Amino acid sequence: MSDAKKINVEELLAKVPTGLLIGDTWRDASDGETFTVENPATGETIATLASATSEDAIAALDAACAVQAEWARTSSRERSEILRRAFDLINERAEEFATLMTLEMGKPIAEARGEVKYGNEFMRWFSEEAVRSYGRHGQTPEGSHRMLTVRKPVGPCLLITPWNFPLAMATRKVGPAIAAGCVMVLKPARLTPLTSQYFAQTMLDAGLPAGVLNVVSGASASAISNPIMEDDRLRKVSFTGSTPVGQQLLKKAADKVLRTSMELGGNAPFIIFEDADLDLAVEGAMGAKMRNIGEACTAANRFLVHESIAEEFAQRFAAKIKELTLGNGLDEDVTVGPLVESKARDSVAALVDEAVKEGATVLTGGAAGEGAGYFYQPTVLVDVAHNAQILKEEIFGPVAPIITFTTEEEAIKLANDTEFGLASYLFTEDYSRMFRVSDQLEYGLLGFNSGVISNAAAPFGGVKQSGMGHEGGIEGIDEYTQLQYIGIRDPYAGR
Ligand code: NAP
C-alpha cells in the first residue's frame, strides 16, 4: 500500500482531539493538567493531552448516565447502522489510524494496517449482531406460567484498554456495547491514547449520539477508575490488561457486585510434535511470536518442541528471524519495531540475560538494538532451563525460548504448568492427536497448525488467571446484556 506516503504526520496529529470527551464536548481537565505521549521509535514527544482528574471521570459517568435510558430505547437497527457507518469511516481513515498506532505504539506500519482491518471487523460484526440479540419463550414444565426471557442492556460500562492493540482493544468493547444499547466511559492506556481519541471522534462523525461514548485519557489510571467503580450507577467493568491489575479491579468490583469481563495476561505454549509439517510450524511460529513485536497476550511464550526435530526447527526458525529488519515502524521495510517504552525493553533484556546465565544459548539476537528508540533484537534461545524465569513470565517482546519434550504426556504437562490459560498452539499432522491434546490443554484458545487465529467472529477469552468472559463472536454481545425473566400466569393454568 503506497497510501502511507500521503499521510502528513503533523497534519494527522493536529486532527486528533487532545481533550477529554465528556458528552458532546472535548474539554480540558478540570485542573488544567496534561500528559505527554511519546514515539517509542525515537523517544520524542508527539502529543500533549488533557489528563483526567477524578472529578472529570465522574463528569464522564454523569454524561453517560444522562443518556442511558434514551439510548436503550433506540432500535437495534439504528444502533446497527451507526456501527456500520463507523466501519465505513474507519476504512476511509485506515491509513491515518495505522499511522497513529505506529507513531504511539511502535508496531510496523504493515501490522498497524492489519490491526485496522482486524479491529474494524468488530464494528462490522457487531453491526450485524446488533439486530440478532434474541430472548426465549417457553412454558414452565407444570404449565403454570409462560416464560419470557428478554435481553436488556447491562447499563453504564467502564471500558479500560491496554496499549498493545490501541484500536482493536477499543472496538472489541465499544462495538458490542453499542450493539447492546449500553453507554460507556472509555479509559485508554496512558502510552497510546491517540488512537482512542481519534476513534471516539470518528464515532461522533458516524452519528453516535453525544454521551453514549465518553473518553477520559489521563496520567493516573486509578484516579479515573476508582471513583467510577465506587459509583452506584456503574453496572459493568470490561478490562483488558495485565493479570495483577485485573485482580485489583475484580476486588474493587466485588464491593458493588459489578458485572466484569477480564481479558488478562497469557503464557502461550507453542507445541510442535515430531509429525508436524515444519514449514507450517516455522510460519506459524513467526506469526505467533513476532506479530506485534511479541507484545501480544496471545504471543507464543514457550516453544515446546519434540526432541527429534528441535534442532532442525530452531535452525530454520532462527534463519527466518535473521531476515527481519528492526527499526522505526513507519519505514515500510521494517518488520520489527521498538518495544513500547524503555521499561519494557529493560525487562525483556533482563529475562534474556538471566536465561543465558542459567545455561541458555543465544542462536540469534540477545541484545538491545541501536538508536534512541526502545529496540530489542529478535531473539531465539535454546537449551533453556525448564525452571527458567523466562518460561514463567509473559515476555512481551521478540524473544523465543525453545525447550524440548519426549512424550505427548510430557508436552501437555509442560504446557499446562502455568497459572495462565489464554492462547495455545499445536502443530501436528495427526488429527486424532489434535483432539486428544486439545481436550487436555487448559486454554481458552487453541491454534491448530496456525499461529494467528483471532477473528471478530470467534469468541476470544481465557481461563485460569487469563480472565473470564469473551469478546467477539456471538458471545461478545452477551457480556453487555442482562437477562430478565418474565413469568406470565398461564391463562389455562388450573382449568
Ligand atoms: P496494564 O498495565 O494492566 O494496563 C492496562 C490498562 O489498565 C491501561 O489502561 C492502564 O492504564 C490501566 N490500569 C493500570 N493500572 C490500573 C489501576 N490500578 N486501576 C485501573 N486501571 C489501571 O496492562 P498493559 O501493560 O497496558 O497491557 C499488557 C497486558 O495486557 C499484558 O499482560 C497482556 O497479556 C494483556 N492483554 C490481554 C489481552 C486479552 O485479550 N487477554 C489483550 C491485550 C493485552 P495506564 O496505561 O494509564 O497505566
Boltz pocket constraint, residues with backbone or C-beta under 6 A from the ligand:
constraints:
  - pocket:
      binder: B
      contacts: [[A, 160], [A, 161], [A, 162], [A, 163], [A, 164], [A, 165], [A, 169], [A, 187], [A, 188], [A, 189], [A, 190], [A, 191], [A, 218], [A, 219], [A, 220], [A, 221], [A, 222], [A, 225], [A, 240], [A, 241], [A, 242], [A, 243], [A, 245], [A, 246], [A, 248], [A, 249], [A, 262], [A, 263], [A, 264], [A, 265], [A, 266], [A, 296], [A, 297], [A, 298], [A, 394], [A, 422], [A, 462], [A, 466], [A, 467]]
      max_distance: 6.0
